[in-house]
Amino acid sequence: MVAKNTAGPPLPHALPGFESIRRYRNASGVPTARILPGEFYVTREDEVIDTVLGSCVAACIRNPRRGIGGMNHFMLPRPNSTGSDAWEKVAGRATRYGTASMEQLINSVLSAGGTRQDLEVKIFGGGRVIAKLSDIGARNLEFVHEFLRQEGLKIAAEDAGDICSRHIQYFPRSGRVRVRHLSARAAELGAKEQRYLDRLDQAPVAGSIDLF
């Protein structure tokens, strides 16, 4: 079924598995998919993918030759232990959240018709917006850089780190990304991400996923 929108014509079909993602037409009438922490979206259509990032990271990945692409939005859970080596002890738990998110995004782009050798990657987010966990944005970035290095995928563009939150609009068909820094909203977004981290503490670890 094609999703309806009273502000314009019917939205294009979402790919299987993405029917639950919130989609609408923006003020310019462009089909838009809004993703939240823990979500990702992939499309073959001329759509924009929209999200707001603080400490979280978004990877924008597409196949330029076929105009297929998507974006995720993820955060690693905080470490279970305390001390200077705490982050070194969470490889079996925390990084699986990021790994699952990255693998799901890549697999979905490939399943939609993309080819691995042509993938274009852009990275955003990882700001320092949670006062009590000032390094979590940096750890999210450290993870995604290492994941891409191990998978042999180069980063074509990046706007990450600093102390600001970011509003990201990604156009997978063209690869264009519109980034707006939201320094005034950093505290508000940091509070929301703190609550998301609290939920991650209670959530089961994401399962492993094979990467093709």
KAMOGI-V713014 format. One record per pair of residues at least 4 apart in sequence whose C-alpha atoms are under 8 Angstrom apart, sorted by the first residue. I is the first residue (numbers start at 0). J is the second residue. Records with the same first field share a line. If there is no record, write none. Layout:
I->J / J
This chain:
0->12
1->9 / 10 / 11 / 12 / 13
2->9 / 10 / 11 / 12
3->8 / 9 / 10
4->8 / 9 / 10 / 23 / 24
6->24 / 28
7->24 / 28
10->22 / 23 / 24 / 30
11->30 / 44
13->17 / 18 / 42
14->18 / 41 / 42
17->40 / 41
20->32 / 33 / 34 / 40
21->32 / 33 / 34
22->30 / 31 / 32 / 33
23->30 / 31 / 32
24->28 / 29 / 30 / 31
25->29 / 30 / 31
29->46 / 47
30->45 / 46 / 47
31->46 / 47 / 48 / 49
32->40 / 46 / 47 / 48 / 49
33->48 / 49 / 50
34->38 / 39 / 40 / 48 / 49 / 50 / 71 / 72
35->39 / 50 / 51 / 72
36->55 / 72 / 73 / 74 / 195
37->71 / 72 / 73 / 74 / 100
38->71 / 72 / 73 / 100
39->69 / 70 / 71 / 72 / 100 / 104
40->48 / 69 / 70 / 71 / 104
41->67 / 68 / 69 / 70 / 104 / 107 / 108
42->46 / 67 / 68 / 69 / 111 / 171
43->66 / 67 / 68 / 111 / 171 / 172
44->67 / 172
45->170 / 171 / 172
46->170 / 171 / 172
47->168 / 169 / 170 / 171
48->69 / 70 / 167 / 168 / 169 / 170 / 171
49->166 / 167 / 168 / 169
50->72 / 166 / 167 / 168
51->164 / 165 / 166 / 167
52->56 / 57 / 72 / 123 / 124 / 125 / 126 / 164 / 165 / 166 / 167 / 188
53->124 / 125 / 126 / 127 / 128 / 136 / 163 / 164 / 165 / 185 / 188 / 189 / 192
54->74 / 124 / 125 / 126 / 127 / 128 / 129 / 135 / 136 / 137 / 139 / 164 / 189 / 192
55->72 / 73 / 74 / 124 / 125 / 126 / 136 / 139 / 192
56->71 / 72 / 73 / 74 / 122 / 123 / 124 / 125 / 136 / 139 / 140
57->70 / 71 / 72 / 73 / 122 / 123 / 124
58->70 / 71 / 72 / 101 / 120 / 121 / 122 / 123
59->68 / 69 / 70 / 71 / 119 / 120 / 121 / 122 / 169 / 171
60->68 / 69 / 70 / 104 / 105 / 108 / 118 / 119 / 120 / 121 / 171
61->66 / 67 / 68 / 69 / 108 / 113 / 118 / 119 / 120 / 171 / 174
62->66 / 67 / 68 / 108 / 113 / 114 / 115 / 117 / 118 / 119
63->67 / 117 / 118 / 119 / 172 / 173 / 174
64->117
65->112 / 113
66->171 / 172 / 173
67->108 / 111 / 112 / 113 / 171 / 172
68->108 / 171 / 172
69->104 / 108 / 171
70->104 / 169
71->100 / 101 / 104
72->100
73->96 / 97 / 100
74->96 / 97 / 139
75->93 / 94 / 96 / 97 / 135 / 138 / 139
76->93 / 96 / 196 / 199 / 200
77->93 / 135 / 196 / 200
78->85 / 86 / 88 / 89 / 93
79->85 / 89
80->85 / 88
81->85
84->88
85->89
86->90
89->93 / 94
90->94 / 95
91->95
92->96 / 204
93->97 / 204
94->98 / 142
95->99 / 204 / 205 / 206 / 207
96->100 / 204 / 205
97->101 / 142 / 143
98->102 / 146
99->103 / 205 / 206 / 207 / 208
100->104
101->105
102->106 / 208 / 209 / 210
103->107 / 208
104->108
105->109 / 210
106->110 / 210 / 211
107->111
108->112 / 113
109->113 / 114 / 115
113->117 / 118
114->118
118->152
119->152 / 153 / 154 / 155
120->152 / 153 / 154 / 155 / 156
121->154 / 155 / 156 / 157
122->154 / 156 / 157 / 158 / 159
123->157 / 158 / 159 / 167
124->136 / 140 / 158 / 159 / 160 / 164 / 165
125->135 / 136 / 137 / 138 / 139 / 140 / 159 / 160 / 161
126->136 / 137 / 159 / 160 / 161 / 162 / 163 / 164
127->133 / 134 / 135 / 136 / 137 / 160 / 161 / 162 / 163
128->133 / 136 / 162 / 163 / 164 / 185 / 186 / 188 / 189
129->133 / 186 / 189 / 190 / 192 / 193
130->189
134->138
135->139
136->140 / 160
137->141 / 160
138->142
139->143
140->144 / 159 / 160
141->145
142->146
143->147
144->148
145->149
146->150
147->151 / 152 / 153 / 154
148->152 / 153
162->182 / 185
163->180 / 181 / 182 / 185
164->180 / 181 / 182 / 184 / 185 / 188
165->178 / 179 / 180 / 181
166->178 / 179 / 180 / 181
167->176 / 177 / 178 / 179
168->176 / 177 / 178
169->174 / 175 / 176 / 177
170->174 / 175 / 176
171->175
181->185
184->188
185->189
186->190
187->191
188->192
189->193
190->194
191->195
192->196
193->197
194->198
195->199
196->200
197->201
198->202
199->203
